[in-house]
Amino acid sequence: MRKVIIIPARYGATRFPGKPLVHLFGKPLIQWVYSCALKSDLKDIYVATDDKRIFDTVINFGGKAVMTGEHPSGTDRVAEAVNILGFSKEDLIINLQGDQPLFPAEYFPLLIQPLLLSPDISMSTLAVPIRHKADLENPNKVKVVIDKKGRALYFSRSTIPFFRPPGKEPLYLKHVGVYAFRKSFLDAFVNLPQGDLEKAEKLEQLRALEHGYSIGISIAPQDVPEVDTPEDLEYIKDYIKNLEKCYD
């Protein structure tokens, strides 16, 4: 069983066109993400893109890339890439978002752990405790509730669970948009029809739950900043400066 990281990247993001190629302290954003993946112990790492500018950039900094067709989602792009590359149905596929330049290497084992521990888990993802009320009320911060076995019950842009006093307020969890799949399930997932919940919430992972598949959730200690807008990029710059860490 091989473990592979695929980083889907497209040029035409609605809120931040050209995002993978914007520079962050002298390096394109996609290179930062690729460098995060390299710090793991996983060596099968590829950027999947339909844009030659992104493809050439990855090759020029010494990374590996694969050209795909156009796709409606990053998951569809990842599915095509792993089939082009010839990975087997038992391999584990990690979908690392191309806008997560500070994804911690130590989160990769945490991400795939549910798949290694339980053969009936089809895919897995991460969540972090919500520490700020603004995040709890922000529909762009997706919330998740889990069962006693650490499996997702539901994802929502709304505040879940609803707390009705008295009693102890529940631990609220924010979903971190990174996934791991068994390749056999990934191939099946991209051919499943959208369900009503996915259409309503605009959350792709709900498709798996609606069709009866289990999603394992690992709890990570800290959130992972993402770059969705130019303002997010400025936040990342300040974040890196404050960390006072050295990134390759």
N, C-alpha and C positions, 0 to 999 in steps of 0.2 A: 504493500500500500504506500503510494507516494502522497506527499502533501505539497500542494502548489498554491502560490499566491498569484492571483490575476488582478491587475489594477485597471479597471475600465476608465477610459478617458475620452471625452469628446470636446471638440473645440467650441461648439455653438451653445453653451449654457445660456439660458434665457437671462438670468440675473447677472451673469458675469462672463460675457463672451471671451473666449481665448484663455480662460482661467488656467488650464494646465501649463501654459507657457509663460504666465506672468512671473516676474523675477522676485524672489525673496532672498535678500542679502546675496545677490549675485548669482543665484541658481534658480532655474525654472521650478515652479511648484511641483511638477511631476517628478523631478529629480529628488526633491525632499521626501516625497512619499516612497519612492523607490529605495532611497537610503534607509528609511525606517524598516522596510521589509528586509533589507540586507542584514540588519542587525539581529534578525531572528536566526534560528538554526535551520531555516528552510531555504533551499538554494534554487528551487524551481520557481522563478519569479519573472513575470511577464507583464508588460503594459499591453492592453488590448484597445485598439483605436481604429477609427475609420478615417483618420485625418493624417495625411502624409507629413505635415509639419510636426505633429506630435511624434509620429513614428520616427522621423529623422532625428529629432531632438533626443529621444531615448537611445537610439543607436549611437549617436555622437558622444553621449556621456558614458557609454560602455554598458548600457542596459540591454535587455532583451525585449523585443516587441513583436506583436503579431497584428496584421491588418485584418479587420473584419468588415462586414457590410454595415449599413445603417441599422440602428435598432431603437426601439422605443424606451428601453431601459438598460441600465448597466448589467443587470442579471442576464438578459438576453445576449448581450455582448460577451459576457464571461462564458456563457454556455457555448457560443460559437467558437470562441478562442480555444477552449479545452478540447473541443472535437477536432479543430484544425491541428492542434498539437498532438493529438493521439493519446490522451490520457485514458486510463482504464476506468470501468464503472465502479470499482472499489476504491479509487483514489479520493482523497479529501481535497476539496477546492475551496480556497479562501477568496472571498470577494472583498478586497481592500479598496475603499473609495479613493478616488484620485484627488480628493480635496482634504485629506487628513495628513498634513505634513508633519505632525508630531505624534503619530500613533506609536505607543510604547511597544517595544519588541517583546516585553514580558507579557503582553496581553494575548499574543498568538496562542501559546499553550492553553491559556484560560478559555479562549474562544473555541478551540476544537475539543476541549475536554468532554463536553456532553456526548459528542459523537463517538469518542473512544470508550466511554463508560457504558453506553447503552445502544444496542444495535437497532432499537426501534425509534431512535431519534433521527429524523431525516435531515434537519438543518439546525444550526445553532447561531446565537448572536450574543451580544453583550448588553448589559444595563448598568447604570450607575445611580447611586442615591441622589435625589434632587435636594439641593441644599438652599435654593433660593425660591421664594414664592413667585417671582416673576417668571421663572422657568416653568413652574407648575401651571401657570395660567396662559403660557404662550403656546398657541396651536402649532407653531413650527418645532416645538420641543415635544417629540412623541413620547407618550407614557406607555408603560407596560405593567400588567399585573401577572403574577406567576402563582402556580400551585405549590404544594408542599414538596413536590419532587423537583422543583426548579424548572418547570415547563410553562411556556407562555399560555395564559388563558385568553388574553386579549391585548391588542395595541390600540391606542387612540390618541387623537389630538386633543381630546377633552381631558379634564382632570379625572383620573381614575386611580383608586376607588373613591367614590364619594364618601366623605367622612361626616357622620351624623353624631354629634356629642350626645351623652357623655361617653367616656371611655378614652382609651389611648389612641391618638392619631396614628394612622398607618404609615409605614415607610413607603414613600412615593419613589418610583423608579423611572428614570429617563432611559429611553432606548438609544444605544449607540449603533449607528448604521454601518455595521460591518458584519459579514455573514460567512459561515462555513457550511458546505454542503457535501454529502456523499454525491459523487458524480452521477450515479444512477438516478438519484432523486432530482438533481439539477436538470438533467435531460427531461425528466417527467414534468417538472415544475413549469418550465417555459412553454409547455404545451397544454397546461391546464387553462380552462376558461376563467376569466375574471369573475369574481363573485360580487354580490351586492355590497358587502361590507367594504371590500377593497375599493369599489367604485365610489362609495360614499366618503370614505376617509382619505382616499388617495394614498393608501399604504399597501405596497406590494406584498409584504409579508403576511397580510391577512388572507391572501389566496391560499396559502398552505393550511392555515387553521380552518378555513371554510371547507376545504376538501378533506379534512380529517387527519392531517399530518401533524406530528409533534415538533415543536420548536424548543430546543433546550436553551436556557438562559443562564449565563454565568455573570456574577456580579463583580464588576471591577471597582477599584477604590476611587478613581478620579475620572472625570469626564475627559473626552478627547475633543479639543477645539477643531472646528471645521471651517473651511473657507467657502462660503456661499455667495458673498458679496465683496466689493472692494473694501467696505468698512471692516469686514471680517479679516481681510488681509492685514490691515493696519493693526487690528487687535492682536493678531498672531505675531507681528513684529514686536509689539510691546511685550507680549507674553514671553517671547524668546529672550529678549533683553533682561527681563526680570528673573528668568530662570538662571541666568549666568552659567549656562551649560555650553559645552562645545559640541556642535554638530558637524559631522564630516561634510 
